[in-house]
Amino acid sequence: MISEGYEGLSLYYRGSCPFCRYVSAYLKSKSIVIDSKNITDDKSAFNELVNQGGKRQVPCLRITDGSKTRWLYESTDIITFFEKYQAK
């Protein structure tokens, strides 16, 4: 179940990626559950990442706020985002 206030966030990842595991461990340590999409197992998630995000790089956080969507790459940037994020 997705944590309340985090509904507009999705993490694209690969299970074998150490940077993805770093972000996942951070979220777990803060008891934050968001939509997570394994691009290795889910071809549609891979296509979303490449076609909408513009890169196949993971980890990637898709941030949707109303009609605006942005894609945030780099594990440290994603963690910084969560440190500043106020759940809605």
DSSP file with accessible surface (Angstrom, degrees, kcal/mol):
  #  RESIDUE AA STRUCTURE BP1 BP2  ACC     N-H-->O    O-->H-N    N-H-->O    O-->H-N    TCO  KAPPA ALPHA  PHI   PSI    X-CA   Y-CA   Z-CA
    1    1 A M              0   0  214      0, 0.0     2,-0.2     0, 0.0    32,-0.1   0.000 360.0 360.0 360.0 133.7    0.0    0.0    0.0
    2    2 A I        -     0   0   65      1,-0.1    32,-0.2    30,-0.1     5,-0.1  -0.475 360.0-106.0 -74.0 136.9    1.3    3.4   -1.0
    3    3 A S    >   -     0   0   27     30,-3.0     3,-2.0    -2,-0.2    -1,-0.1  -0.352  44.2 -95.2 -62.7 140.4    2.0    5.8    1.9
    4    4 A E  T 3  S+     0   0  168      1,-0.3    -1,-0.1     2,-0.1    83,-0.1  -0.303 110.9  21.9 -59.6 132.7   -0.5    8.6    2.2
    5    5 A G  T 3  S+     0   0    2     82,-0.1    83,-1.4    -3,-0.1    -1,-0.3   0.377 105.5  84.1  91.2  -3.3    0.6   11.8    0.4
    6    6 A Y    X   +     0   0   33     -3,-2.0     3,-1.5    81,-0.2    29,-0.4   0.136  49.6 115.5-115.5  19.8    3.0    9.9   -1.9
    7    7 A E  T 3  S+     0   0  119      1,-0.3    -1,-0.1    81,-0.1    28,-0.1   0.780  70.7  56.9 -65.0 -28.9    0.5    8.9   -4.6
    8    8 A G  T 3  S+     0   0   26     -3,-0.2    56,-2.8    55,-0.0     2,-0.4   0.301  91.6  90.1 -88.5  13.8    2.1   11.0   -7.4
    9    9 A L  E <   +A   63   0A   2     -3,-1.5    26,-1.1    54,-0.2     2,-0.4  -0.901  47.8 178.8-117.1 137.2    5.5    9.4   -7.1
   10   10 A S  E     -Ab  62  35A   3     52,-1.9    52,-3.3    -2,-0.4     2,-0.6  -0.998  15.7-149.9-136.0 133.8    6.9    6.4   -8.9
   11   11 A L  E     -Ab  61  36A   0     24,-2.9    26,-3.2    -2,-0.4     2,-0.5  -0.902   7.5-158.2-104.8 121.6   10.4    4.9   -8.7
   12   12 A Y  E     +Ab  60  37A   0     48,-3.3    48,-1.8    -2,-0.6     2,-0.3  -0.853  30.7 152.1 -96.1 132.8   11.8    3.1  -11.7
   13   13 A Y  E     - b   0  38A  58     24,-2.4    26,-2.5    -2,-0.5    27,-0.5  -0.936  43.2-129.5-152.3 168.8   14.5    0.7  -10.8
   14   14 A R    >   -     0   0   63     -2,-0.3     3,-1.5    24,-0.2     6,-0.2  -0.991  24.1-134.1-122.5 138.1   16.4   -2.5  -11.6
   15   15 A G  T 3  S+     0   0   41     -2,-0.4    -1,-0.1     1,-0.3     6,-0.1   0.797 105.8  52.6 -62.2 -27.1   16.9   -5.1   -8.9
   16   16 A S  T 3  S+     0   0   90      4,-0.0    -1,-0.3    -3,-0.0    -3,-0.0   0.508  84.4 104.4 -88.4  -2.4   20.6   -5.4   -9.8
   17   17 A C    <>  -     0   0   17     -3,-1.5     4,-2.2     1,-0.2     5,-0.2  -0.672  57.5-157.3 -86.9 119.9   21.4   -1.7   -9.6
   18   18 A P  H  > S+     0   0   76      0, 0.0     4,-1.9     0, 0.0    -1,-0.2   0.861  95.0  52.9 -65.7 -31.6   23.3   -0.7   -6.4
   19   19 A F  H  > S+     0   0  124      2,-0.2     4,-1.9     1,-0.2     5,-0.1   0.875 108.5  50.7 -70.3 -34.9   22.1    2.9   -6.7
   20   20 A C  H  > S+     0   0    1      2,-0.2     4,-2.7     1,-0.2    -1,-0.2   0.907 109.4  50.3 -66.1 -42.6   18.5    1.7   -6.9
   21   21 A R  H  X S+     0   0  134     -4,-2.2     4,-2.6     2,-0.2    -2,-0.2   0.872 107.1  55.7 -64.3 -34.5   19.0   -0.5   -3.8
   22   22 A Y  H  X S+     0   0  123     -4,-1.9     4,-2.0     2,-0.2    -2,-0.2   0.938 110.5  43.8 -61.6 -47.3   20.4    2.6   -2.0
   23   23 A V  H  X S+     0   0    0     -4,-1.9     4,-2.6     2,-0.2    -2,-0.2   0.931 113.9  50.7 -64.6 -44.9   17.3    4.6   -2.7
   24   24 A S  H  X S+     0   0   47     -4,-2.7     4,-2.5     1,-0.2    -2,-0.2   0.903 109.5  50.5 -60.8 -41.0   15.0    1.7   -1.8
   25   25 A A  H  X S+     0   0   59     -4,-2.6     4,-2.4     2,-0.2    -1,-0.2   0.900 109.7  51.2 -65.0 -39.1   16.9    1.2    1.5
   26   26 A Y  H  X S+     0   0   34     -4,-2.0     4,-1.3     2,-0.2    -2,-0.2   0.951 111.0  47.5 -61.2 -49.4   16.5    4.9    2.3
   27   27 A L  H  <>S+     0   0   10     -4,-2.6     5,-2.8     1,-0.2     3,-0.5   0.914 112.2  50.0 -59.7 -42.5   12.7    4.8    1.6
   28   28 A K  H ><5S+     0   0  173     -4,-2.5     3,-1.6     1,-0.2    -1,-0.2   0.907 106.3  55.3 -62.9 -40.1   12.4    1.7    3.7
   29   29 A S  H 3<5S+     0   0   84     -4,-2.4    -1,-0.2     1,-0.3    -2,-0.2   0.776 112.5  43.3 -64.7 -24.9   14.3    3.3    6.6
   30   30 A K  T 3<5S-     0   0  118     -4,-1.3    -1,-0.3    -3,-0.5    -2,-0.2   0.323 113.0-119.7 -99.6   4.8   11.8    6.2    6.5
   31   31 A S  T < 5 +     0   0  100     -3,-1.6     2,-0.5    -4,-0.2    -3,-0.2   0.854  61.7 150.9  56.7  39.0    8.8    3.8    6.2
   32   32 A I      < -     0   0   18     -5,-2.8     2,-0.5    -6,-0.1    -1,-0.2  -0.892  26.8-169.5-103.0 124.6    7.9    5.4    2.9
   33   33 A V        +     0   0   71     -2,-0.5   -30,-3.0    -3,-0.1     2,-0.3  -0.971  14.4 165.5-115.5 121.8    6.1    3.2    0.4
   34   34 A I        -     0   0   10     -2,-0.5     2,-0.2   -32,-0.2   -24,-0.1  -0.822  49.2 -74.9-126.2 169.6    5.7    4.5   -3.2
   35   35 A D  E     -b   10   0A  53    -26,-1.1   -24,-2.9   -29,-0.4     2,-0.4  -0.474  53.6-166.1 -62.2 126.6    4.8    3.0   -6.5
   36   36 A S  E     -b   11   0A  58    -26,-0.2     2,-0.5    -2,-0.2   -24,-0.2  -0.984   9.5-165.1-124.6 135.8    7.8    1.1   -7.7
   37   37 A K  E     -b   12   0A  34    -26,-3.2   -24,-2.4    -2,-0.4     2,-0.8  -0.965  11.0-150.7-127.6 114.6    8.4   -0.2  -11.2
   38   38 A N  E  >  -b   13   0A  27     -2,-0.5     4,-2.0   -26,-0.2     3,-0.3  -0.732   7.3-163.0 -83.0 108.7   11.1   -2.8  -12.0
   39   39 A I  T  4 S+     0   0    7    -26,-2.5     7,-0.2    -2,-0.8    -1,-0.2   0.660  85.8  60.1 -73.1 -12.5   12.0   -2.1  -15.6
   40   40 A T  T  4 S+     0   0   80    -27,-0.5    -1,-0.2     1,-0.1     3,-0.1   0.899 116.8  29.7 -76.3 -40.7   13.7   -5.5  -16.0
   41   41 A D  T  4 S+     0   0  132     -3,-0.3     2,-0.6     1,-0.2    -2,-0.2   0.661 117.5  58.9 -91.4 -20.3   10.5   -7.4  -15.3
   42   42 A D     X  -     0   0   61     -4,-2.0     4,-2.0     1,-0.2     3,-0.3  -0.879  56.9-174.3-121.2  99.1    7.9   -4.9  -16.6
   43   43 A K  H  > S+     0   0  148     -2,-0.6     4,-2.6     1,-0.2     5,-0.2   0.863  87.6  55.1 -61.8 -36.5    8.4   -4.0  -20.3
   44   44 A S  H  > S+     0   0   67      1,-0.2     4,-2.4     2,-0.2    -1,-0.2   0.890 107.4  50.3 -66.3 -35.3    5.6   -1.3  -20.1
   45   45 A A  H  > S+     0   0    0     -3,-0.3     4,-2.5     2,-0.2    -2,-0.2   0.913 109.9  50.8 -65.9 -41.2    7.5    0.4  -17.3
   46   46 A F  H  X S+     0   0   41     -4,-2.0     4,-2.4    -7,-0.2     5,-0.2   0.938 111.1  48.1 -60.0 -46.2   10.7    0.3  -19.3
   47   47 A N  H  X S+     0   0   61     -4,-2.6     4,-3.1     1,-0.2     5,-0.4   0.892 110.4  51.5 -63.9 -40.2    8.9    1.9  -22.3
   48   48 A E  H  X>S+     0   0   45     -4,-2.4     4,-2.6     2,-0.2     5,-1.1   0.935 110.5  49.5 -58.6 -48.2    7.4    4.6  -20.0
   49   49 A L  I  X>S+     0   0    0     -4,-2.5     4,-0.9     3,-0.2     6,-0.9   0.934 118.9  36.9 -58.3 -48.3   10.8    5.4  -18.6
   50   50 A V  I  X5S+     0   0   48     -4,-2.4     4,-0.9     3,-0.2    -2,-0.2   0.943 123.4  40.0 -72.8 -47.6   12.4    5.7  -22.1
   51   51 A N  I  <5S+     0   0  125     -4,-3.1    -3,-0.2    -5,-0.2    -2,-0.2   0.849 130.9  24.2 -75.4 -35.8    9.6    7.3  -24.0
   52   52 A Q  I  <5S+     0   0  116     -4,-2.6    -3,-0.2    -5,-0.4    -2,-0.2   0.819 129.3  40.7 -98.6 -37.5    8.4    9.7  -21.4
   53   53 A G  I  <<S-     0   0   18     -5,-1.1    -3,-0.2    -4,-0.9    -2,-0.1   0.752  96.7-134.3 -83.1 -26.2   11.5   10.2  -19.2
   54   54 A G  S  <<S+     0   0   59     -4,-0.9     2,-0.3    -5,-0.6    -4,-0.2   0.339  74.4  63.8  92.3  -7.7   13.8   10.3  -22.1
   55   55 A K        -     0   0  101     -6,-0.9    -2,-0.2     2,-0.1    -1,-0.2  -0.966  68.8-138.0-141.6 161.6   16.5    8.0  -20.7
   56   56 A R        +     0   0  155     -2,-0.3     2,-0.2    -3,-0.1    -6,-0.1   0.193  64.1 128.6-101.8  15.9   16.8    4.4  -19.6
   57   57 A Q        -     0   0   62     -8,-0.1    -2,-0.1    -7,-0.1   -45,-0.1  -0.503  49.4-124.3 -76.5 135.3   18.8    5.4  -16.6
   58   58 A V  S    S+     0   0   20     -2,-0.2     2,-0.2     1,-0.1   -45,-0.1  -0.935  80.1  48.8-128.3 155.3   17.7    4.2  -13.1
   59   59 A P  S    S+     0   0    3      0, 0.0    15,-0.8     0, 0.0     2,-0.4   0.553  74.2 164.6 -71.4 154.7   17.0    4.9  -10.5
   60   60 A C  E     -AC  12  73A   0    -48,-1.8   -48,-3.3    13,-0.2     2,-0.6  -0.992  26.1-152.4-141.2 131.7   14.5    7.5  -11.7
   61   61 A L  E     -AC  11  72A   0     11,-3.0    11,-2.9    -2,-0.4     2,-0.6  -0.929   8.0-153.4-106.5 119.1   11.7    9.1   -9.8
   62   62 A R  E     -AC  10  71A  42    -52,-3.3   -52,-1.9    -2,-0.6     2,-0.6  -0.849  11.4-163.6 -90.3 124.1    8.7   10.2  -11.7
   63   63 A I  E     -AC   9  70A  17      7,-3.1     7,-2.4    -2,-0.6     2,-0.5  -0.941   6.2-173.6-113.5 112.9    7.0   13.1   -9.9
   64   64 A T  E     + C   0  69A  49    -56,-2.8     2,-0.5    -2,-0.6     5,-0.2  -0.942   9.4 171.6-112.0 123.4    3.5   13.9  -11.0
   65   65 A D  E >   - C   0  68A  93      3,-3.1     3,-2.0    -2,-0.5     2,-0.3  -0.906  66.6 -56.5-131.6  99.7    1.8   17.0   -9.7
   66   66 A G  T 3  S-     0   0   69     -2,-0.5    -1,-0.0     1,-0.3     0, 0.0  -0.483 122.0 -16.2  65.3-123.9   -1.5   17.6  -11.4
   67   67 A S  T 3  S+     0   0  125     -2,-0.3     2,-0.4    -3,-0.1    -1,-0.3   0.469 120.9  92.7 -91.8  -1.1   -0.8   17.9  -15.1
   68   68 A K  E <   -C   65   0A 161     -3,-2.0    -3,-3.1     2,-0.0     2,-0.4  -0.790  50.7-178.7 -98.1 135.2    2.9   18.4  -14.6
   69   69 A T  E     +C   64   0A  68     -2,-0.4     2,-0.3    -5,-0.2    -5,-0.2  -0.998   1.2 179.0-130.4 134.1    5.4   15.5  -14.6
   70   70 A R  E     -C   63   0A 137     -7,-2.4    -7,-3.1    -2,-0.4     2,-0.5  -0.958  19.9-138.2-131.5 157.4    9.1   15.7  -14.1
   71   71 A W  E     -C   62   0A  48     -2,-0.3     2,-0.5    -9,-0.2    -9,-0.2  -0.957  14.0-162.3-118.6 124.5   11.7   12.9  -14.0
   72   72 A L  E     -C   61   0A  30    -11,-2.9   -11,-3.0    -2,-0.5     2,-0.2  -0.939   9.4-173.3-114.7 122.5   14.5   13.0  -11.4
   73   73 A Y  E     +C   60   0A  24     -2,-0.5   -13,-0.2   -13,-0.2     4,-0.1  -0.607  43.1  61.4-107.6 168.8   17.6   10.9  -11.9
   74   74 A E  S  > S-     0   0   95    -15,-0.8     4,-2.1    -2,-0.2     3,-0.2   0.684  72.0-118.9  80.7 123.0   20.6   10.2   -9.7
   75   75 A S  H  > S+     0   0    8      1,-0.2     4,-2.5     2,-0.2     5,-0.2   0.876 112.2  51.2 -59.1 -41.5   20.2    8.4   -6.3
   76   76 A T  H  > S+     0   0   77      1,-0.2     4,-2.4     2,-0.2    -1,-0.2   0.890 110.1  49.8 -67.5 -36.5   21.5   11.3   -4.3
   77   77 A D  H  > S+     0   0   79      2,-0.2     4,-2.3    -3,-0.2    -1,-0.2   0.884 110.5  50.9 -66.5 -37.8   19.1   13.8   -6.0
   78   78 A I  H  X S+     0   0    0     -4,-2.1     4,-2.1     2,-0.2    -2,-0.2   0.938 111.5  46.8 -65.4 -45.1   16.2   11.4   -5.3
   79   79 A I  H  X S+     0   0    9     -4,-2.5     4,-2.3     1,-0.2    -2,-0.2   0.923 111.0  52.0 -65.1 -40.9   17.1   11.1   -1.6
   80   80 A T  H  X S+     0   0   56     -4,-2.4     4,-1.5     1,-0.2    -1,-0.2   0.913 107.0  54.6 -60.4 -40.2   17.5   14.9   -1.3
   81   81 A F  H  X S+     0   0   31     -4,-2.3     4,-1.5     1,-0.2     3,-0.4   0.940 109.6  46.3 -57.0 -48.3   14.0   15.2   -2.9
   82   82 A F  H  < S+     0   0    8     -4,-2.1    -1,-0.2     1,-0.2    -2,-0.2   0.850 106.7  58.1 -67.3 -32.1   12.5   13.0   -0.2
   83   83 A E  H  < S+     0   0  127     -4,-2.3    -1,-0.2     1,-0.2    -2,-0.2   0.840 117.4  33.9 -65.1 -29.5   14.3   14.8    2.6
   84   84 A K  H  < S+     0   0  160     -4,-1.5    -2,-0.2    -3,-0.4    -1,-0.2   0.609  94.4 111.6 -98.5 -14.7   12.6   18.0    1.5
   85   85 A Y     <  -     0   0   43     -4,-1.5     2,-0.6    -5,-0.2    -3,-0.0  -0.382  52.7-154.9 -69.7 133.6    9.3   16.5    0.4
   86   86 A Q        -     0   0  164     -2,-0.1    -1,-0.1   -81,-0.0    -3,-0.0  -0.949  25.9-122.3-105.6 113.2    6.2   17.3    2.4
   87   87 A A              0   0   50     -2,-0.6   -81,-0.2     1,-0.1   -82,-0.1  -0.274 360.0 360.0 -56.4 137.7    3.6   14.6    1.9
   88   88 A K              0   0  150    -83,-1.4   -81,-0.1     0, 0.0    -1,-0.1  -0.496 360.0 360.0 -87.2 360.0    0.4   16.0    0.5
